[in-house]
Amino acid sequence: MQTGRSVVYARNGGAAASQPLAVTAAINILNKGGSFIDAAISLSAVICVVEPGASHLGGDAFLVTHHASSKTNLAFNGSGEGSHAATPANYKDGIPMHGYKSGTVPGLVSTWFEAHERYGKLPMATLLEQAIDYAENGFPANTGFVRRIAGHLKLAPQTQLFKDMGIDVNLKVGDLVVQKELARSLREIAAGGRTAFYEGRIAQQLIAGSDGWFSAEDLKNHTTRVLAPLSVKYRDLTVYGQPPPTQGMILMEELLINERFDIASLSEADRIHVGVESKKIGFADRNAILGDPEFIAVNTEKILSKTHIDQRVAQLAMDAAGSDIAPVSEGSDTTYFLVADSEGNAVSWIQSVFHGFGSSWVIPETGIILNNRLTGFSLDPQSPNIIAPGKRPAHTLNAFTAVHPDGSLYLVGGTPGANIQVQSNLQLIVNMIDLKMNVQEATEAPRWQHLNAPGQSSEDEKGAGVLEIENRVSAEVLEQLRAKGHDVRPLTAWGHGSSVQMMEVLSNGTFAFGSDPRCEGHAAGI
């Protein structure tokens, strides 16, 4: 298969992300002797500065790590809790899309320090140097940066967001973007550590700026959870993903269903059909049980059990599309990246402010955008995802890794894209394992996404949904899918709503990195 980009082969580690300046920051840290987590923290901080519409210090993060020498894998859950005021009674008119009442306690900065404590080598001040420099002295805006500002102004024309960030909304590609207040906040974190964010000036600004909607206790009590990832066997590999309250369970269920089929021998239409139907099943089960496991029992073991998968596979008809399930809230802006170091350690990292520019609200005098992740809660008393103080909403964020039977690392990957994430990740794994593509081929292959139908509200109980497919898939395949009952809508050749980064460890120990041409980033190695 001809690809638009080359695979990046490297022996001593590397990184792949959606913003080139952030990739360079990670490579610089690796060259200084930093670990995979050191490089990832530097990348994470830089991307908050240079790609603020997708992720920020006021957002959250989820990691899956692989430690090569011990062959251990961990899931870091950096989602934030609802504040003490996050009660149904305080949202009688619904949860607003923008403003501080749409946000949860930020979890990203806590996750930096939690991961650094386990796997960091260099001091945090060193890791934040590049982000501080770009915030203090500026960086040139790329096309994505300018496009995101224009898009957000159409959605929220009265927003004070960019004024509060110190950003000129009329900037052009190549213009310098300077964020002095954000630089100050990053310097405070570099000097004062986690406490600077959750108990220092930044915390006080969040409390005062939100008129006490967030309290000192809300911030001080926040923790990043570190636990065993979800895992399933797919063919002869073990795939790791995020446990609840994220919807990583969907990817796991999709894989278990797809494993029941000889995917490689199916026609392209049948292969897509199985993928789409497994997605519908996964989302139906997700909507039935997913919530914060610290508040309710979330029985993923039952969902991923052989008995349940047997039942679900029996319901999958190869000649007919199944009914869709009730829509779920979809954010639109997220950042995914990966990093590996010379010792073979790697991290699959995803961070977000949920919708574009999150709450469209800046913590006063900090330059930090607050997420609007609270909109991921339900106000339905019967929902497992009902809003509550101290509770974490169900999340779309997930990332994956895969290891060989001996526990050695094989694959790291992920993508932004809200509810598209688990669909894209399924296709990536199928492309690599079943169809034997290399990482760049798997990344560039035509992709599908099954979404809510236009105009379908979150109150609809059922909906057929639409199956969007990049038009590099043949018209014949699209017609075969329509004949099964799918509402097929062609996308442009590269119009899929994802931007994948992926890494394979070859049998000879070499890293192979792939990066999606659907975004402006790239992969680089050392």
C-alpha positions in Angstrom: 0.0 0.0 0.0 1.4 3.4 -1.0 1.5 5.8 1.9 1.9 9.6 2.1 4.4 9.4 4.9 7.2 7.1 5.7 7.5 4.9 8.7 10.0 6.4 11.2 12.5 3.7 12.3 14.5 4.3 15.4 16.5 2.3 17.9 16.7 4.6 20.9 13.2 5.8 21.3 11.0 8.5 19.9 7.6 10.3 19.9 4.6 10.9 17.8 2.0 13.7 18.3 -0.3 16.1 16.5 2.0 19.1 16.9 5.6 19.1 15.6 6.9 21.5 18.3 5.7 19.2 21.0 7.4 16.2 19.3 10.7 18.1 19.3 10.3 18.9 23.0 10.0 15.2 23.8 13.0 14.3 21.6 15.1 17.0 23.3 14.3 15.5 26.8 15.2 11.9 25.5 18.5 13.3 24.3 19.2 14.7 27.7 18.8 11.3 29.3 15.2 11.7 30.3 12.9 8.7 30.6 9.8 8.0 28.5 7.7 9.8 31.2 10.0 12.8 31.4 9.7 13.2 27.6 5.9 12.7 27.7 5.4 15.4 30.5 7.5 17.8 28.4 5.4 17.0 25.4 2.2 17.3 27.3 3.0 20.7 28.7 4.2 22.1 25.3 1.0 20.9 23.6 -1.1 22.7 26.2 0.7 25.9 25.1 0.6 25.4 21.3 -2.6 23.4 20.9 -4.9 24.9 23.7 -8.2 24.2 21.9 -7.7 20.4 22.5 -6.0 20.1 25.9 -4.8 22.3 28.7 -3.6 22.4 32.3 -7.3 22.8 33.3 -8.1 19.5 31.7 -7.6 15.8 32.4 -5.4 12.9 31.2 -5.3 9.1 30.9 -2.2 7.0 30.4 -1.3 3.4 29.8 2.3 2.7 30.6 4.6 -0.2 29.8 7.7 -0.7 31.9 10.0 -3.0 29.8 12.3 -4.6 32.4 9.5 -5.6 34.8 7.0 -6.1 32.0 4.4 -4.3 34.1 1.5 -2.2 32.7 -0.3 0.5 34.5 -3.4 2.7 33.9 -3.3 6.3 35.2 -6.7 7.9 35.5 -6.3 11.6 35.7 -10.0 12.5 35.5 -11.4 15.2 37.8 -14.3 15.0 40.2 -17.4 17.2 40.3 -17.1 20.0 42.8 -19.1 20.0 46.1 -21.7 22.0 44.2 -22.2 19.4 41.4 -25.7 18.3 42.4 -28.8 17.8 40.2 -30.5 20.5 42.2 -27.9 23.0 41.0 -28.5 22.1 37.4 -32.3 22.3 37.1 -31.9 24.1 33.7 -29.4 21.6 32.5 -25.6 21.5 32.5 -24.2 24.5 30.6 -21.7 24.0 27.8 -19.5 26.9 28.9 -18.5 28.6 32.1 -16.9 27.3 35.3 -20.1 25.4 36.2 -19.4 23.1 33.2 -16.0 22.0 34.6 -14.6 19.3 36.9 -11.5 19.5 39.1 -8.5 19.6 36.7 -6.5 16.3 36.7 -3.7 16.8 34.2 -1.1 18.4 36.4 -1.7 15.8 39.2 -1.1 13.1 36.6 2.2 14.7 35.6 3.5 14.4 39.2 2.0 10.9 39.8 3.7 9.5 36.7 6.9 11.4 37.4 7.1 10.0 40.9 7.2 6.5 39.4 9.2 6.8 36.3 10.8 10.3 36.1 14.5 10.9 36.1 15.0 14.6 35.3 13.6 17.4 37.6 10.2 18.8 36.7 11.7 22.3 36.2 13.7 20.8 33.3 10.7 19.1 31.8 8.7 22.4 31.7 11.4 24.6 30.3 10.3 24.4 26.7 6.6 25.0 27.5 7.5 28.0 29.6 9.7 29.4 26.8 6.9 29.0 24.2 4.4 30.6 26.6 6.7 33.5 27.6 8.4 34.2 24.3 5.9 32.9 21.9 5.6 30.3 19.1 4.3 30.7 15.5 0.7 29.9 15.1 0.1 27.0 12.6 -3.0 26.5 10.5 -4.7 24.3 13.1 -4.3 27.0 15.8 -5.9 29.7 13.6 -8.7 27.4 12.4 -9.6 26.4 16.0 -9.9 30.1 17.1 -12.2 30.9 14.1 -14.3 27.8 14.8 -14.7 28.6 18.4 -15.7 32.2 17.7 -18.5 31.0 15.5 -19.8 28.8 18.3 -19.3 31.3 21.1 -19.0 34.8 19.5 -19.3 36.6 22.8 -16.6 34.7 24.6 -13.9 36.5 26.6 -11.7 33.4 26.4 -9.0 34.7 24.0 -8.8 38.1 25.6 -8.3 36.3 29.0 -5.6 34.2 27.4 -3.9 37.2 25.9 -4.4 36.0 22.4 -5.2 38.2 19.4 -8.2 36.6 17.6 -7.1 38.2 14.3 -3.7 36.5 14.2 -2.6 34.8 11.0 -0.5 31.7 10.3 3.0 32.3 11.4 2.2 35.1 13.8 3.8 34.9 17.2 1.5 33.7 20.1 2.6 34.9 23.5 0.8 33.8 26.8 2.5 35.6 29.7 0.1 34.5 32.4 0.3 30.9 31.3 4.1 31.2 31.5 3.8 32.4 35.1 1.6 29.5 36.0 4.0 27.0 34.5 6.9 28.6 36.3 5.0 28.3 39.6 4.4 24.6 39.0 8.0 24.0 38.0 9.1 25.6 41.3 6.4 24.6 43.7 5.3 21.2 42.3 1.8 19.8 42.5 1.0 21.9 45.5 1.4 25.1 43.5 -1.5 24.0 41.3 -3.9 22.5 43.9 -3.2 24.6 46.9 -1.3 27.7 45.8 -2.1 30.8 43.8 -3.6 28.9 40.9 -6.0 27.1 43.3 -7.0 30.3 45.0 -7.7 32.0 41.6 -9.9 29.0 40.6 -11.8 29.3 43.9 -12.3 33.0 43.8 -12.9 33.2 40.1 -15.7 30.6 40.4 -17.3 32.4 43.3 -16.6 29.4 45.5 -18.2 26.9 43.0 -14.9 25.1 43.5 -13.6 24.9 47.1 -10.2 24.3 48.6 -11.3 20.9 49.7 -12.4 20.0 46.1 -8.9 20.8 44.9 -6.9 19.4 47.8 -8.8 16.1 47.8 -8.2 15.4 44.1 -6.1 12.3 43.3 -4.9 10.6 40.1 -5.8 7.0 40.4 -3.2 4.4 39.3 -4.5 0.9 38.8 -4.4 -2.2 36.6 -5.5 -1.5 33.1 -8.4 -3.4 31.5 -7.1 -6.2 29.3 -8.3 -8.8 26.8 -6.6 -11.4 24.6 -6.9 -10.7 20.9 -5.4 -13.5 18.8 -2.2 -14.3 20.6 -1.7 -10.8 22.1 -2.9 -9.0 25.2 -4.4 -5.6 24.6 -4.5 -3.1 27.5 -6.8 -0.1 27.8 -8.5 2.2 30.3 -10.8 0.9 33.0 -14.0 2.8 34.1 -15.0 5.5 34.3 -13.6 5.7 30.8 -15.2 3.7 27.9 -12.1 1.6 27.2 -14.4 -1.3 27.9 -16.0 -0.7 24.5 -12.7 -1.3 22.7 -12.2 -4.5 24.7 -15.7 -5.8 23.9 -15.3 -4.9 20.2 -12.1 -6.9 20.1 -13.6 -9.9 21.7 -16.5 -9.9 19.2 -14.2 -9.4 16.2 -12.0 -12.3 17.4 -14.9 -14.6 16.8 -14.5 -13.9 13.0 -11.8 -14.7 10.6 -11.4 -11.0 9.9 -8.6 -11.4 7.3 -10.7 -13.6 5.1 -13.8 -11.5 5.1 -14.7 -9.1 2.3 -14.1 -5.5 3.0 -17.8 -4.8 3.4 -18.3 -7.7 5.8 -15.2 -6.6 7.8 -16.6 -3.1 8.2 -20.0 -4.5 9.0 -18.6 -6.6 11.9 -16.7 -3.6 13.2 -19.7 -1.3 13.1 -22.0 -3.9 14.7 -19.5 -4.6 17.5 -19.4 -0.9 18.1 -23.1 -0.7 18.5 -23.0 -3.6 21.0 -20.2 -2.0 22.9 -22.0 1.4 23.2 -25.2 -0.3 24.3 -23.4 -2.1 27.1 -21.5 1.1 28.0 -24.6 3.1 28.4 -26.2 0.5 30.6 -23.4 0.2 33.2 -20.7 2.9 32.8 -20.2 5.3 35.7 -17.6 6.1 38.4 -16.7 2.7 40.0 -16.1 4.5 43.3 -19.8 5.3 43.4 -21.5 2.4 41.7 -20.6 -1.2 40.8 -19.4 -1.3 37.2 -19.3 -5.0 36.2 -16.9 -5.0 33.2 -16.0 -8.6 34.0 -19.5 -9.7 33.1 -19.6 -7.6 29.9 -16.2 -9.1 28.8 -17.1 -12.6 29.9 -17.3 -15.5 27.4 -21.0 -16.0 28.2 -21.9 -12.4 27.4 -19.8 -12.3 24.3 -21.4 -15.5 23.1 -24.8 -13.9 23.5 -23.8 -10.7 21.7 -22.2 -12.5 18.8 -25.3 -14.6 18.4 -27.2 -11.3 18.0 -24.9 -10.1 15.2 -26.5 -10.7 11.8 -24.1 -10.6 8.9 -26.8 -9.6 6.4 -28.5 -6.8 8.4 -27.5 -3.8 10.3 -28.7 -3.7 13.9 -30.5 -0.8 15.5 -28.4 1.9 17.1 -28.4 2.8 20.7 -29.2 6.0 22.5 -26.7 8.7 21.7 -24.1 9.7 24.3 -22.5 13.1 25.0 -19.6 13.7 22.6 -16.7 16.0 23.2 -14.7 17.1 20.1 -11.2 18.1 21.2 -8.5 16.0 22.6 -4.8 15.3 22.2 -3.2 11.9 21.8 0.5 11.2 21.7 3.0 8.4 22.5 6.6 8.3 23.7 9.2 5.5 24.0 12.7 5.5 25.4 15.9 3.6 24.7 15.1 1.1 27.5 11.9 0.0 25.8 9.5 1.8 28.1 6.5 3.4 26.5 3.4 5.5 27.3 0.1 5.8 25.5 -1.1 9.2 26.6 -4.4 11.1 25.9 -5.4 14.4 27.4 -8.4 16.8 26.8 -10.5 19.7 27.8 -13.5 17.8 26.3 -15.2 20.2 23.8 -13.2 22.7 21.9 -11.5 25.1 24.4 -13.3 23.3 27.1 -15.5 25.6 29.2 -14.4 28.6 27.2 -13.4 30.1 30.6 -10.0 30.9 31.9 -9.0 30.7 35.5 -8.4 34.4 36.2 -4.8 35.6 35.9 -3.4 32.1 35.2 -3.9 31.7 31.4 -5.3 28.2 32.2 -8.4 27.0 30.3 -10.9 25.0 32.5 -12.4 21.8 31.0 -16.2 21.3 30.5 -16.1 17.6 31.3 -19.0 18.0 33.7 -21.2 18.0 30.6 -20.4 14.3 30.4 -22.6 13.6 33.3 -26.3 12.7 33.1 -29.2 14.4 35.0 -31.3 11.2 34.7 -31.7 9.8 38.3 -31.8 6.3 36.8 -28.5 6.7 35.0 -25.3 5.1 36.4 -23.7 8.3 35.3 -25.9 10.7 37.3 -24.1 13.8 38.5 -22.8 14.0 42.1 -20.2 15.9 44.2 -16.8 14.1 44.2 -17.9 11.8 41.3 -16.1 11.5 38.0 -18.2 11.5 34.8 -18.1 8.7 32.3 -15.3 9.5 29.9 -14.6 9.0 26.2 -10.8 9.1 26.7 -8.9 5.9 26.2 -5.6 4.7 24.8 -4.2 1.3 24.2 -1.0 -0.8 24.2 -0.5 -4.5 23.2 2.0 -7.0 24.4 3.3 -10.4 23.1 2.6 -13.6 25.1 6.0 -13.2 26.9 4.9 -9.7 28.1 7.2 -7.7 25.8 5.8 -4.6 24.1 4.3 -4.9 20.6 2.0 -1.9 19.9 1.2 1.5 21.3 -1.5 3.6 19.8 -4.5 5.9 20.0 -6.3 9.0 18.7 -8.5 11.9 19.6 -12.1 11.9 18.5 -14.5 11.5 21.4 -16.8 8.5 20.7 -14.8 7.9 17.5 -11.8 6.8 19.5 -12.8 3.3 20.4 -14.0 2.8 16.8 -10.7 4.0 15.3 -8.6 2.0 17.8 -10.4 -1.2 16.8 -9.6 -0.5 13.1 -6.0 0.2 13.9 -5.6 -3.1 15.8 -7.4 -5.1 13.1 -5.2 -3.4 10.4 -2.0 -4.4 12.3 -2.8 -7.8 13.6 -5.3 -9.3 11.1 -4.4 -7.5 7.9 -0.6 -7.4 8.6 -0.1 -3.7 7.7 2.8 -1.7 9.0 2.1 1.2 11.3 2.0 3.9 8.6 -0.2 1.8 6.4 -2.6 1.0 9.3 -2.7 4.7 10.1 -3.4 5.9 6.6 -5.9 3.2 5.6 -9.4 4.4 4.8 -11.5 4.7 8.0 -15.1 4.6 9.0 -17.0 6.1 11.9 -20.5 5.4 13.1 -22.2 8.4 14.7 -25.5 9.9 15.8 -27.8 10.8 12.9 -27.9 14.6 12.1 -30.5 16.2 14.5 -30.6 13.2 16.8 -30.7 14.5 20.4 -29.4 12.8 23.5 -33.0 12.3 24.6 -33.8 10.0 21.7 -34.1 6.4 22.9 -33.2 4.9 19.6 -31.6 6.1 16.4 -30.4 4.5 13.2 -27.2 6.5 13.2 -25.1 7.1 10.2 -22.0 5.2 8.9 -19.5 7.7 7.5 -16.7 6.2 5.4 -13.8 7.9 3.6 -14.4 7.9 -0.1 -11.2 6.0 -0.8 -13.3 2.9 -0.1 -14.9 1.7 -3.4 -18.5 2.5 -4.4 -19.1 -1.2 -4.6 -18.3 -1.7 -0.9 -20.5 1.2 0.1 -23.4 -0.3 -1.9 -22.9 -3.7 -0.2 -23.1 -1.9 3.2 -26.2 -0.1 2.2 -27.8 -3.4 1.2 -27.3 -4.6 4.8 -29.2 -1.6 6.0 -26.5 0.9 6.9 -27.1 4.6 6.3 -23.8 5.2 4.5 -22.5 8.7 4.0 -19.2 9.2 2.1 -16.5 11.4 3.7 -13.8 13.2 1.8 -10.6 11.1 1.2 -9.1 12.1 4.5 -12.2 13.4 6.3 -12.3 11.0 9.2 -12.5 12.7 12.6 -9.3 11.2 14.1 -5.6 11.8 14.1 -3.8 8.6 14.9 -0.3 8.1 16.4 1.1 4.6 16.6 4.2 2.7 17.3 5.2 -1.0 16.7 8.2 -2.7 18.3 9.7 -5.0 15.6 11.0 -8.4 16.3 14.6 -7.1 16.1 13.9 -4.5 18.8 13.6 -1.5 16.5 10.8 1.0 17.0 8.6 1.8 14.1 6.5 5.0 14.4 3.5 6.1 12.3 1.7 9.4 12.3 -1.6 10.4 10.7 -1.6 12.8 7.7 -5.1 13.8 8.9 -3.3 16.1 11.5 -0.4 18.5 11.4 1.9 16.5 13.6 4.5 13.8 12.9 6.7 11.1 14.4 10.4 11.4 15.2 13.0 9.0 16.6 16.5 9.0 17.9 
